[in-house]
Amino acid sequence: MSFDPEKLEALRRKYGGDNSGEVFDPRFKRVANQIFNSKGTRLAPYSGVPTFLSAPYLPVSGDDPDFQDLQVGILGVPMDLGVTNRTGSRFGPRALRTVERIGPYHHVLDCAPVQDLRVADIGDVPFASRYRLEMSHDDIERRIGQMVAKGVAPLSVGGDHSITHPILKALGRERPVGMIHIDAHCDTGGSFDQTKFHHGGPFRNAVLDGVLDPTRTIQIGIRGPAEYLWEFSYESGMTVIHAEEISALGMPAVIARALEVVGDGPTYLSFDIDSLDPAFAPGTGTPEVGGLTTREVLELLRGLKGVNLVGGDVVEVAPQYDATTNTAQAGAQVLFEILSLMVFSPSIGGR
């Protein structure tokens, strides 16, 4: 294509001068009109009080909660009393809140979830004790139960993976939910060190409590030396896809299998940051080499558009083990991806 002076002049008339900041394409203009104010400026990503994905902040009382008309509440769960190796994921919510420049527009799914949904950062779970794990689980279940009772979908940021058990207890109280679980570990282990409440066993507990349907559960990215602990996944009927299988299967086949397993029923999405290879996410308590790449994770998540999500979480970000902040960056991006999927969930954005 040769240089066209007439086209250049047309571009100057449309995009230069007083029109230099205007967005004309209707698809993009829809988003820009929600982001820019009347003076043509938008909030600087490094300014103001940090919230998850720069969502509005709505403090909600623990005793007399008022969720207003929210569809989704993003909440921090800064608790890591259930870890088996390195502590520190209690700092995960704070690290994700300070990540800049995630969103607002999702160019693949064509949505701006913070604008397209009624969503807010509702603060952290109000914990009664920083020392007692079982009490903390009760606090989590109570907070999520308050949200479920008001029709607010929870999108949680941990914290260690033991937090997902009480979340599922609240979500699956009336009917067990299915789950898409992306992780290096199945987390279906049994009791050890005199307790069954730890981050290696939330999904065994949830199945036995009758709140998680194992036949509608798929676990993706599994690897590492703890395979001998995961017999419950197979015995209960969960579908397990190991990290080593993904290259041969191809991500489209993995996505198709996930959609087949969960069907159109209510589904929870739980994302452990250690599903990513430590090259991409070193800031976690139990890193396992040979994991997913960030591009693979994004492809996987974006392929889940239309799944009937009722909640989700991002867990196990321990920022003090990451000098680059890449782990928090990846975690915040995944949080954005899950929120974007909620735009298309029949139970949330499709209501």
Secondary structure, 3 states (H helix, E strand, C coil): CCCCHHHHHHHHHHHCHHHCCCCCCHHHHHHHHHHCCCCCCCCCCCCCCCCHHHCCECCCCCCCCCCCCCCEEEEEECCCCCCCCCCCHHHHHHHHHCCCCCCCCECCCCECHHHHCCEEEEEECCCCCCCCHHHHHHHHHHHHHHHHHCCCEEEEEECCHHHHHHHHHHHCCCCCEEEEEECCCCCCCCCECCECCCCCCHHHHHHHCCCEEEEEEEEEEECCCCHHHCHHHHHHCCEEEEHHHHHHHCHHHHHHHHHHHHCCCCEEEEEEHHHECCCCCCCCCCCCCCCECHHHHHHHHHCCCCCCEEEEEEECCCHHHCCCCHHHHHHHHHHHHHHHHHHCCCCCCCC
